[in-house]
């Protein structure tokens, strides 16, 4: 047993040291896996105001549950916020997952994405994880926060100038805290991709599809949870914002959603006075250093709409 423990220490120690070197340099890559997502979908804390947040990477990276909870606490509301956003996924996908892993909820905060079919990818939600798979995901998540040796490809890729991200850390509440490398050439490459996606969507009219299916999905979740509904358009800037504005006008998505859900709240972070001053780093995502303040003000806006 002693020899086994000694060998384990000899194996793990270099990894921990290497990890500390990464951290000291600001490098950590730990994106949200299904363990974190499902944990937040399933969780419900009695006698608290439970808030679930759904959407894309703009939500996953851009909303800090910690700061939203602090803002609600300052108003006398004991809230628990769970970020159920997922990189590369859209609102319909997240809501379909919530149906699969149902829990009670008091407020649904759902991202509205002007340049996307809200239901895209919803038919690709994974089947329920087996107990063994869930445990594997759980261990993987926790080990990623201690031993990141297998993230070397990300580090090497970054050193070669391919990634604009220096630091990613997924908290248990679902927020993936992100720090960007402020180098114009790297950020410009990402900005060009984001812009080209918006241009392509505008030309193909993808954003006009499956609106009725999406409305049915939201209505189904509300019926089960009895939650209050808040739609949020996350910050975008530059050409992306201009194109998104055109798409919103053409699709009349906001008007149609407000007709379908007359008691819902719609918050546009690009025009809301306390939120519009927050600028994305590459046209589409907030950086971790500004997310805290953005999330605090967002909670205040939600509070003023639902409780004042």
Backbone torsions as a table, in degrees:
resi	resn	phi	psi	omega
1	UNK	NA	-42.2	-179.2
2	UNK	-62.1	-43.1	179.4
3	UNK	-63.3	-38.6	179.6
4	UNK	-64.3	-43.9	179.1
5	UNK	-64.3	-42.1	-179.9
6	UNK	-61.4	-43.3	178.3
7	UNK	-64.3	-38.0	178.2
8	UNK	-62.3	-42.6	179.4
9	UNK	-64.8	-42.4	179.3
10	UNK	-61.4	-36.3	180.0
11	UNK	-73.2	-44.1	-173.3
12	UNK	-78.7	-34.5	-173.7
13	UNK	-55.7	-48.3	179.0
14	UNK	-61.0	-34.0	179.6
15	UNK	-66.2	-43.4	179.2
16	UNK	-63.3	-42.7	178.6
17	UNK	-61.6	-45.8	179.4
18	UNK	-61.7	-40.4	178.2
19	UNK	-60.7	-42.0	179.0
20	UNK	-64.8	-34.6	175.7
21	UNK	-64.0	-44.1	176.9
22	UNK	-57.7	-48.4	-176.8
23	UNK	-62.6	-41.8	-179.6
24	UNK	-63.3	-29.1	177.1
25	UNK	-87.3	-5.3	178.6
26	UNK	91.5	13.8	-177.1
27	UNK	-103.9	122.6	169.3
28	UNK	-157.7	125.5	179.6
29	UNK	-118.2	111.0	179.6
30	UNK	-146.7	86.7	-178.2
31	UNK	-82.8	161.2	-173.8
32	UNK	-65.8	127.3	173.8
33	UNK	-104.2	-178.9	-173.8
34	UNK	-67.7	-26.1	177.2
35	UNK	-58.8	-49.1	-178.3
36	UNK	-64.4	-44.5	-178.7
37	UNK	-62.2	-50.7	-176.6
38	UNK	-65.8	-37.4	176.1
39	UNK	-56.1	-44.4	-178.4
40	UNK	-74.8	-29.2	175.4
41	UNK	-69.1	-37.3	-173.7
42	UNK	-85.6	-20.2	-170.3
43	UNK	-76.3	143.7	171.3
44	UNK	-150.2	125.7	-177.9
45	UNK	-105.7	113.2	-178.7
46	UNK	-59.7	149.3	176.7
47	UNK	64.9	16.6	173.4
48	UNK	-121.5	159.4	170.1
49	UNK	-84.7	107.9	-177.6
50	UNK	-90.2	123.8	-178.1
51	UNK	-120.2	124.3	177.4
52	UNK	-110.0	134.8	-177.4
53	UNK	-116.7	126.0	-175.5
54	UNK	-120.6	144.5	175.3
55	UNK	158.9	-158.4	-173.9
56	UNK	-92.5	-161.5	177.8
57	UNK	-63.8	-24.0	176.6
58	UNK	-63.0	-33.8	175.6
59	UNK	-78.7	-49.6	-176.7
60	UNK	-55.8	-43.3	-178.2
61	UNK	-89.3	-19.9	-165.9
62	UNK	-106.8	-0.2	179.5
63	UNK	-129.8	120.5	178.7
64	UNK	-97.0	111.5	176.9
65	UNK	-58.6	-33.9	179.4
66	UNK	-54.5	-51.6	-174.5
67	UNK	-73.2	-32.8	174.8
68	UNK	-63.4	-42.4	178.3
69	UNK	-62.5	-40.0	177.8
70	UNK	-62.6	-40.7	-179.7
71	UNK	-66.0	-43.2	178.0
72	UNK	-65.3	-37.9	178.8
73	UNK	-61.7	-35.9	178.6
74	UNK	-66.2	-19.1	177.4
75	UNK	-98.0	3.9	178.7
76	UNK	86.0	16.6	-179.8
77	UNK	-112.0	125.2	179.1
78	UNK	-89.4	95.1	-175.1
79	UNK	-110.0	150.9	170.5
80	UNK	-125.2	124.3	-173.4
81	UNK	-112.2	135.8	-178.4
82	UNK	-127.7	118.9	-178.3
83	UNK	-84.9	108.9	-179.4
84	UNK	-104.9	19.1	175.7
85	UNK	-70.6	156.8	-177.6
86	UNK	-146.1	128.8	179.1
87	UNK	-56.0	128.5	177.9
88	UNK	81.6	0.6	-179.4
89	UNK	-114.9	163.4	-174.9
90	UNK	-125.5	169.7	-169.8
91	UNK	-52.0	-43.4	-178.2
92	UNK	-61.2	-35.0	177.7
93	UNK	-64.0	-47.6	-179.2
94	UNK	-64.3	-39.8	179.5
95	UNK	-69.2	-33.7	175.4
96	UNK	-65.4	-39.7	175.8
97	UNK	-63.3	-38.1	179.7
98	UNK	-65.7	-34.5	174.4
99	UNK	-62.9	-38.0	-178.7
100	UNK	-69.3	-41.8	-178.3
101	UNK	-115.4	69.2	-169.0
102	UNK	-71.0	140.5	167.2
103	UNK	-148.2	162.7	177.6
104	UNK	-67.0	156.8	-178.6
105	UNK	-156.4	144.9	-178.9
106	UNK	-101.3	-34.5	177.9
107	UNK	-136.3	128.3	172.4
108	UNK	-102.2	119.8	174.9
109	UNK	-108.0	110.2	-170.5
110	UNK	-118.2	128.2	178.4
111	UNK	-69.4	140.2	172.6
112	UNK	-109.7	119.6	-175.1
113	UNK	-109.1	104.9	-173.3
114	UNK	-60.0	-31.6	-172.1
115	UNK	-101.4	21.3	-179.5
116	UNK	-140.2	147.2	165.0
117	UNK	-62.5	119.3	-173.1
118	UNK	-62.9	-20.5	-177.1
119	UNK	-99.1	5.8	-176.1
120	UNK	-60.2	130.7	179.1
121	UNK	80.9	-1.3	-177.5
122	UNK	-65.7	-23.8	179.0
123	UNK	-83.0	3.3	-179.1
124	UNK	-112.1	21.3	177.7
125	UNK	-68.3	138.2	-177.9
126	UNK	-70.5	152.6	173.7
127	UNK	-66.3	163.7	180.0
128	UNK	-56.9	134.6	179.2
129	UNK	-68.9	140.2	172.6
130	UNK	-68.9	164.2	-179.9
131	UNK	-57.2	-42.1	-178.9
132	UNK	-65.2	-41.3	179.3
133	UNK	-66.8	-40.3	179.6
134	UNK	-62.9	-42.8	178.3
135	UNK	-62.6	-41.6	178.7
136	UNK	-61.3	-43.7	177.6
137	UNK	-63.4	-40.7	179.8
138	UNK	-61.2	-49.3	179.9
139	UNK	-63.6	-40.5	179.5
140	UNK	-60.7	-44.4	-179.9
141	UNK	-59.8	-49.5	-176.3
142	UNK	-68.6	-37.3	178.1
143	UNK	-67.7	-33.2	178.7
144	UNK	-60.7	-26.0	-178.2
145	UNK	-88.4	-5.3	178.1
146	UNK	-117.9	-45.9	-176.6
147	UNK	-120.9	107.7	-176.8
148	UNK	-110.7	28.6	-177.4
149	UNK	-59.1	-34.0	-177.3
150	UNK	-78.6	-1.0	176.1
151	UNK	-94.0	9.3	178.4
152	UNK	-52.9	-40.6	178.4
153	UNK	-55.9	-37.4	178.0
154	UNK	-65.0	-43.2	-179.9
155	UNK	-63.4	-45.9	179.6
156	UNK	-61.8	-43.5	179.3
157	UNK	-60.0	-41.5	-179.7
158	UNK	-65.3	-43.6	-179.8
159	UNK	-62.4	-26.5	178.0
160	UNK	-84.5	1.3	173.1
161	UNK	88.6	18.1	-176.1
162	UNK	-90.4	-27.4	-176.3
163	UNK	-111.0	141.9	175.1
164	UNK	-92.0	3.6	-174.2
165	UNK	-103.2	129.6	179.6
166	UNK	-99.6	-30.3	-171.1
167	UNK	-148.0	127.8	172.6
168	UNK	-134.8	131.7	-180.0
169	UNK	-143.0	119.0	-179.6
170	UNK	-92.1	118.8	176.9
171	UNK	-82.3	161.3	-177.7
172	UNK	-64.4	-25.0	177.8
173	UNK	-78.4	2.7	172.8
174	UNK	99.2	-8.0	-179.7
175	UNK	-79.5	123.8	173.9
176	UNK	-95.6	100.4	-178.8
177	UNK	-72.2	128.7	-172.4
178	UNK	-128.8	134.6	176.6
179	UNK	-120.2	129.0	-176.4
180	UNK	-99.3	151.8	172.5
181	UNK	-85.7	119.7	-173.2
182	UNK	-84.2	64.9	175.0
183	UNK	-116.2	123.5	-171.6
184	UNK	-56.1	-41.6	-176.1
185	UNK	-64.7	-40.2	-179.7
186	UNK	-68.8	-46.0	-179.1
187	UNK	-66.0	-36.3	179.5
188	UNK	-62.7	-37.2	179.3
189	UNK	-62.9	-42.6	178.4
190	UNK	-68.3	-41.0	179.0
191	UNK	-59.5	-40.6	178.4
192	UNK	-63.3	-39.4	178.8
193	UNK	-66.0	-46.3	-179.8
194	UNK	-60.2	-42.9	179.9
195	UNK	-65.6	-42.2	-179.1
196	UNK	-64.7	-35.3	176.6
197	UNK	-63.5	-42.0	179.6
198	UNK	-66.2	-40.6	178.7
199	UNK	-63.8	-44.3	179.9
200	UNK	-62.9	-43.9	180.0
201	UNK	-63.0	-39.5	179.9
202	UNK	-65.5	-36.0	-178.2
203	UNK	-75.9	-32.8	-177.5
204	UNK	-93.1	-10.1	178.8
205	UNK	62.8	31.0	178.7
206	UNK	-58.3	-31.9	-174.0
207	UNK	-70.3	-8.7	-179.6
208	UNK	-91.6	-0.2	-171.3
209	UNK	-93.7	148.9	168.2
210	UNK	58.6	28.6	179.5
211	UNK	-62.8	-42.5	-179.6
212	UNK	-65.4	-36.7	177.2
213	UNK	-63.4	-41.4	179.6
214	UNK	-63.9	-43.4	179.2
215	UNK	-60.8	-41.5	177.5
216	UNK	-62.9	-39.0	-180.0
217	UNK	-64.4	-46.0	179.1
218	UNK	-64.0	-42.8	-179.6
219	UNK	-62.2	-38.4	178.6
220	UNK	-62.8	-43.6	179.0
221	UNK	-65.0	-43.6	-179.8
222	UNK	-62.5	-38.8	-179.7
223	UNK	-62.8	-38.7	-179.0
224	UNK	-76.3	-36.7	-173.4
225	UNK	-95.0	-29.7	-173.2
226	UNK	69.3	20.2	-174.5
227	UNK	-77.9	158.0	168.9
228	UNK	-80.0	146.2	-171.6
229	UNK	-114.2	127.8	176.4
230	UNK	-129.0	126.0	173.2
231	UNK	-97.1	141.0	179.6
232	UNK	-130.3	127.8	168.9
233	UNK	-97.4	115.3	-175.9
234	UNK	-75.0	161.6	-177.8
235	UNK	-61.7	136.2	168.2
236	UNK	-140.8	158.0	-176.1
237	UNK	-138.3	164.9	173.5
238	UNK	66.5	-140.1	-177.1
239	UNK	-61.3	-37.5	179.6
240	UNK	-58.9	-44.6	179.1
241	UNK	-63.6	-43.7	-179.6
242	UNK	-60.3	-45.4	179.2
243	UNK	-66.7	-41.9	178.7
244	UNK	-61.9	-38.4	177.9
245	UNK	-61.7	-42.2	178.5
246	UNK	-63.0	-42.1	-178.9
247	UNK	-65.0	-39.8	178.3
248	UNK	-63.7	-42.0	179.4
249	UNK	-64.5	-41.6	-177.6
250	UNK	-71.8	-39.7	-176.3
251	UNK	-81.7	-22.6	-174.9
252	UNK	53.7	34.3	-176.4
253	UNK	-61.2	-43.9	-178.6
254	UNK	-63.4	-45.5	179.3
255	UNK	-60.3	-43.3	-178.1
256	UNK	-67.5	-37.8	178.2
257	UNK	-69.3	-38.0	179.2
258	UNK	-69.7	-30.5	173.9
259	UNK	-69.8	-40.7	-179.8
260	UNK	-71.1	-31.8	-178.0
261	UNK	-131.4	76.4	-172.7
262	UNK	-62.0	-20.5	180.0
263	UNK	-96.3	6.3	-179.4
264	UNK	-80.4	162.3	177.0
265	UNK	-112.8	137.3	175.3
266	UNK	-118.0	122.4	179.7
267	UNK	-114.3	120.0	177.4
268	UNK	-103.5	105.4	-176.4
269	UNK	-68.3	-12.6	178.9
270	UNK	-84.4	-13.7	-179.5
271	UNK	-125.8	-21.8	178.8
272	UNK	-59.6	123.9	-172.4
273	UNK	-50.9	-43.4	-176.5
274	UNK	-80.3	-8.8	-176.1
275	UNK	-114.9	-23.3	-172.2
276	UNK	-70.5	-14.3	-179.9
277	UNK	-78.8	-7.9	-179.2
278	UNK	-84.8	121.1	-173.6
279	UNK	-105.2	134.0	178.1
280	UNK	-74.4	160.0	-176.9
281	UNK	-81.4	-25.5	-176.7
282	UNK	-141.1	26.9	177.1
283	UNK	94.8	-12.1	-170.3
284	UNK	-141.4	-19.9	-175.1
285	UNK	-134.0	143.6	174.7
286	UNK	-84.0	149.1	175.2
287	UNK	-87.9	154.0	-177.4
288	UNK	-52.7	-35.8	-176.7
289	UNK	-67.1	-24.2	179.3
290	UNK	-102.2	-12.6	-176.5
291	UNK	-64.2	-37.7	-176.5
292	UNK	-58.9	-50.6	-178.4
293	UNK	-68.0	-40.9	177.2
294	UNK	-57.6	-46.0	-177.5
295	UNK	-64.9	-38.3	179.4
296	UNK	-63.1	-47.7	-179.9
297	UNK	-67.5	-35.2	177.6
298	UNK	-60.9	-44.0	178.2
299	UNK	-61.5	-38.1	177.8
300	UNK	-64.0	-39.4	178.4
301	UNK	-65.5	-43.1	177.7
302	UNK	-60.9	-44.5	-179.6
303	UNK	-60.6	-46.1	-177.8
304	UNK	-64.6	-29.7	179.4
305	UNK	-81.3	-31.8	-173.8
306	UNK	-101.3	-26.3	-170.7
307	UNK	-122.4	-22.6	179.7
308	UNK	-72.2	NA	NA
